[in-house]
Amino acid sequence: MHCNPLKISSLNDGHMNFVQVVRFWIGRGRRPKLRSWAGGFGLILLAFAGTVLAEPRTALVIGNGAYRDAPLRNPVNDARDMAAKLRELGFQVIERFDADRQTMRMALREFEQQLSQRRGVGLFYYAGHGVQLKGQNYLIPVGVDIHQEFEIPDEGVDADAVLRAMEAAGNGFNIVILDACRNNPFVRSLGSRGLARMDGPVGTFIAYATGPGAVSQDGGGNRNSPYTRHLLQTIGTPGLSLEQVFKQVLIGVEQETGGTQIPWVASSLRGDFYFLPATASAAPPLVGSSPQTPPATPAPSSEPRAGATPTDGPAPNPAAPETPARPAAVESLDMAPVPGAGFAISRHAVGLDAYRRFADATGRGAPSLAGAKPSDPARVTWQEAMDYAAWLARRTGQSYRLPTEAEWEYAARADALILEPEGQDREWTCSEYRQDYDGQEQRCASRLPETVAIRGGRWRAGADPLSDDLGFRLVRTP
């Protein structure tokens, strides 16, 4: 990508192949259960040239191009295509496009949490503007306002934070890919040319689109940058080791750019890694945990009150591709119309059995049924609940989403909800949490909130959206 001196005014058969084996085991249980089989399943790894290929694979992919004063054409294309390719290769992918600083920070937190639970192979890919300042690299979010060099650390995202997250997760095999040094047509020069070399912990492979202090190309009229295009063409080649993949990318980019751009790598790996072993072929996509499409910002209500109903429906992140649909009736919920409110709400929280049908269809993990009844509430993260609602809406052709905090309260007052007798309900809403009602309780958050409003019985509170111990129910609107 592009990374000139930062000139800124406002930066804004009946046999499973290898990947199918990975998909089968990953799909059997929820993330915390993965470690229980990792040791034994690691023996299967040895059949594939002693690599770590059978470990779980988790990726965070970010593409930023919608900068206010220096937009880039290709980073979102690059990130979308890379996310799709990684899913084909068995990765669970968290993806973010045109992300602001808070969105990038929350995505990195989710990435660290998943790595700490799943371990295995961690991969971070970034496409967009990047800058070096005093030997430190910063990835530039969308929507920043930088006028002086001293503002860069506060407005940018420290690239070393990615390495720290991987190290904090205790992950032993990490890949960082930075297509983040693209030419910037900014007004005046800030920062230094290109990115600086980074030193990661042992077990880290860092790939740069170009050498330290150099700049890379965005791709002109092509869909992808030269670097990402060659990476996409090479990464799925059976039998190429990680190092061989990036050597082929280097050759291709150097030839295409006439030697003006030469990719660079730094590695402290102890073993071999193959995106696709010679004995395997690509399997159907492994769905990512939280793909993101930025939702539209809802219009604020003019009358903020706890019992109001929203004028805007949510724009949840789309769930991943699914297997052929079951009849819609199989996915139906017991919905209760709320008198005078214009919506219906599920009487019960979404159960484990219903959620597992979604998990099976989209290739993701689900809470274990061990010691639980199929009708017990599915306790998941906020994003997983949002993805379930979006998936069900597509399956049934009806408008499902999480309730706003106001809707949840209104339905509870109307006795439309069947709650736990002990009052232990803890359920997600789609609203941002604030201590005082200020209209936010009437609408769904337009982006991933730092704190989500949760409800139960007669109380309200806020929760980290990455918490995975809360239930949820759905609203259906005409």
N, C-alpha and C positions, 0 to 999 in steps of 0.2 A: 504494500500500500504506500501511501505517500507521507513523506516525513522530511520536508525541507527544513531549513532553519525556521522555527515557528514564527510566523509573521502574523500577529494577531491584533485585531481591533475588537471583534466580538466573535470568538469561536463558538462560535457557538459549538420306489423301490421300497422300501421298508427300512432303510438305513438312514440315520440322521447324519448330516455332515457336521463339521465342527461347530460352526456358528449356530446351527439348529440345536446342538447339544447345549450350548451356552444359553440360548433363548429358553429352552425347556427348563433348565435348572433355575434361571433367574426368575421365571414366571411362577415357580412353585410356592414362593412364600414372600413375606414382607421383608423389607431390607434388613432389619436386625437379625433375621434368621439365616441370612446368607453365610455368616461365618461358621455356622454349625456344619455346613457341608463343604466349605472351601478347602479344608485340609485334605479330606478324602478325594474330592474332585480334583485336587491338585495333582494326584497321581495320573489322572487322565491326561493332564498337561504334558507329562513326560513323553507321551506317545507322539507329541508334536515337537520334536527336536528340542526338548528341554526349555520351551519358552513359557511366558506367563500368559499365553493367549486364553486360557480357559478361565482366567480371573474375570470378575465383573468389570465392565467397562463403563465409565461415566465421563461425560463431556459437557463443558460449558462453552457455548458458541455465541459470540457477540459481533454484530455488524452495525457500525455507525456511519451514516452517510448524510443525514439531513441536518448538516451544520448550517447555521443561519447565514454566515458570510463566506463560508468556504465549503459548499456542499461537494460531496463525492458521489459519483454515479454508481459505483459497483459494490461497495462494501456489504450492503444488504443482500444483493444477489450472491456475493461470495459466501456470506454466512448461511443463507438459506440452502445453497447447494452443498456446502460442507456439512451442515447438519443432516441433510438427507443422505449423503454418502456415508457418514458415520453411523447412522441408524442401520444402513445396509450391512455394515461391518460389525454389528452387535453392540453398539454403544447406546446407552440411555442418554438422551441429549436434553439439556436445558438450553433454550435459545432465547436470545433477546435481540431486538432490532431497534435501531435509533433510540438507544437507551440514555436516559439522563443519569446523573451521578448516583442518585438514590437507587434507581433501578439496577444499575451495575453493582452497587454495593450489596443490595439484597440478593441479587443473583449469585454473587460470589459467596455470600453466607450460605445460601441453599446448596451450592456446589460443595463447600467444605463439609456441610452436614451429611450430604449423601456419600461423599468419599469416606467420612469417618465411620459410616454405617456399613458401606458396601466394600470398601477397600478396593483392591485390584488395580486397574489401570485408570489413571486420571488424565484427561486431555483438556486443555484450554486453547481455544482458537479465538483470535481477535482480528477484525478487519476494520480499519478506520484511521483517523488521525492519531498520531503519537508524537511525542516530543521528548527530547533529552534536555535536562537542566542540571548542570553541575554533576554530570555522571549518573544521574538518576533518570529513569524512564517513566513517563506518564502517558496513560491512555486517555484520550480526550472524549468525554461524554458529549452527547448532544445537549444543546441548551445552555452551555456555559458562557460566561461573560468575562473574558480575560483581557486586560489592558496592559498589565505590567508583569514582568517575570516573577515577582514575588507571589503573584496570585496563582501561578500554575499548580503548586502543591495542594492548594485548597480547592481548586476547581477541577483538577484532573484526578485520575485514579492511579495510584502508585502501582506500576507493573509488578513490583516486588511483592505486593499484597497477594498476588496469585500464588507465588511460590510459598509465601508464609501460610496461606490457607491449605495448600497441599501438605506442607510439613506439619501443620497443626492437626490435620486429619490423620496423621500417621501413615500416609500412603507411601508405598515404597517404589512405585513406578509411575513417573509423571512425564507428560509430553506437553510442551508449551509451544504454540505456533503463533507468531506475530507477523501478520501482513499489515504492518502498522507504521509505515514510514513513507507516506505518500507526499508528493509535492503539494505545498499549501500556497495558494495565491492570496496570502494575507497582506495587509497594508505595510506592516513593518516587521522587522526581524526580531524575534524573541527566542530564547533557548538556543540549542546547538543543533547542528546538522545531523540528521539521522538519529538512530537509537544507540545507546551504549550497550556494551556486552554485560549480561547479567550472570551471576553465579548462583546456581540453584543447589539444593541439598543433593547428597548422593542419591542416584536413582532418577536423575532428571535429565531430560533431553529438551533443549531449547532450540527452536528453528526460527530464523529471521528471514524475511523476504529479501533482504539485501544485507551487505556487510555493515559492520559498525561504522557510524558516521556517514553512511551513504543513503541515497534516496531510492525509492522504488516507484513503479508506474501503477496507475490506476486501471489502465486497460483501454483507454481511448473509447472507440465505438464498440468494443466487445462487451459481452455480458460480465465477464470476470477479469480480474487483474491477471497479468501474466503468471504471477507466482501461484495464485490459487487455481488458475486454470490447469497448469501443469500438475499441481498436486492432486486435483480431482481426477486427472487422467491416469495418474500413477498409483494412487494410494490403494486401489482395489486390485492391483496385480497380484495374483497368487504366487507365493514363494519368495517375494521380495521382503527382505528384512527392513526394519525401520531406517537404518542407515542407507540401505540401497535405494529406498523410496526417495529420500531427500537428495541423494546423489543424482538420480535421474531427473529430479526437479531442477537441480542446479544446472545440469547440462541443457535442459530444455529452455529455461529462462535465459541463460547466458546466450544461447544461440538466437532466441527470438529478439532479444534486446541489443544484439550486436556487442555484447560484453559490457554494456553500461550498467547492468544490474546483475549482481552475482550473489545468490542466496548464501546464507551462513548458518552454521550450526555449532552448538556447544553441548557436550554430552558428558555425563558422569554415570552412564548406565553400566551395570555389571553383567547383564544378560542380554539375550536376543529377544526381539519382539517382532511379530508379524501381524500386520493388520489382517491379512488373509493367508493362511498357510497353503502350501502347494497342494495339499491333499483335500482342501476345502473349496467350496464355491459359495458365492454370496447367497445368503438366506433372505427370506422376506424381511422387511424392515423391523428392527426392534424399536418400539415406540419410545420417545423421550418422555421425561417426567413432567416437563412443563413448558411446552412450546408456547410462544407468546405472539399474539397479534395485538398491538396497542388498541385499546378500546377508545371509543369516542367519549369526550368529556361531557357528562350530563349537565343540564341546565340547573342552577340552584333554585330551590323552592323559595317562594316569597313568604311562606308561612311556616317556619320551622316549628314543628311540634311532634312529640314522641309518637302519637297515634296516627300520624298522617300516612298516606300511601304515596309511593313515588310516582313521578311523572315520567321517569326514564327507566327503561329496562337496563339490565347490566349488559356489558359486552365481555363475557368471559373468554378466556383463552381457548382456542379450539383444541379439542382432544385430538389424539392422533388417529391415523387411518385405522380402520377396523376390518374384521373379518365379515363375511356375508351376514346380513342382518337377520335376527330372529323376528318373528311376528311382533308387531308393536305391542300387542296385548301382554306379551311376556314381560315387557319393560314398564307396564303401567303401575302407577302408584295409587294408594288410597287417598284421594284428594277430597278436601272439605272446602266447599265454597264459603267465603267469609262474607256475611251479610253486609251489603252496602259498601264493600271495599273494592269490588272490581277484580278480585283475584281469588284463586283457590290455593290452598296450602296442604302439603302432605300431613296427614294426621300423625303419622309416626316418623321418626328419623329414618333416613335411608338405611336399610339393613345390610348385613354382611353379604347375604346371598345376592341381593341386587347389585351391590358394588362389585362383587367378584365377577358377575357377568360382564360388566364394563371392563374390568381388569383383564379378563380372558380375551375379550374382543380387541383390546388395544395393546396387549403384550406387556403389561406392566405388573408390578407386584401388588399384592393386596393383603390386608390384615388377615392373620391366621384365624381359622375356624376352631383351632384347638381349644377345648373347654368352653366354647361359646355356642349359642344357638344361631341358626341362619338369620333369624329375625333381629338379633342384637344389633345395636347401632354400629355402623362402620365408622371407625375413628381414624381420620385422615388429616392431611394438611389442608390449608385453605385452597391452595391451587388445585389439589386433587379433587376437592369438592366442586370447584368451579369447572374443572374439566369434565367431571361426571355429568353435570347439568348440561353442558354444551353437547356432549355426546348423546345424551338422552333426547335432547331437542331434535337433533338430526335424525335419530332413529325413529322417532314418533311423528315428526313433522309438527310438533306442538312447542309452545314457548315456555321452556323450563329455565329456571335460574335459582340462585340462592335468594332468600328473602332479605329485604333491607331490615335494619334494626326496627324501624317503625312498623313494618309489616309483621314482624315476629311478635312484637308487643300487642299490636291490634288483634292478631289472631288468637293470642293467649287470652286476652280480655274477653274475646267472643267465645271462649271455650271450644275453639276449633282444633286445639292441639291435645294429643294424648301424651302426657308427660310422665316421667318416672315418679312413683309414689314418694320416694325418698327425697325428691327434689334435687337429684344429682345430675340433671341434664346440663350439658355444656355444649352449646351448638354454635356453629359459624353463622354469621350473616354476611352479606356482601358489602356492608358499610364500613367506612373508616371509624375508628373509635376516637372520641374526644370526651373529656370529662363532662363537658356541658353540651346540651343539645344546641346545635347551631345550624341545623338544616342538613348536616351530613348524614343524620340517621334516616333521612327520607330517600336517599339515593345510594346506588352502588358506587363504590370507589372506581375512579377512572383509571387507576394504575395500582400496582401492588402496594398496599399500605404498609407503613412501618408497624402499625398496630391495627388489628381488625376488631370490630365490635362483636362480642359473643354474648349469648343470652342463655338463661336457664331459669325457669320458674318466674320469680318476681325480681330477679337481680340482673345486672348488666356489668360487664367488665371488658377489658381489652386483652388481646392475646397476640403473640408473635405469629405471623402467618405461616411460619415453618413448624409450629407445634403440630404434632401428629397424633394427638390424643383427644380430639374433639369430633363430635358427631355433626350431622347437618340434615336439614330437610329442604324441600324445594317448593317454590311458588310456581304456579302456572297462570299465565294471563291469556285473555282471549286473543 
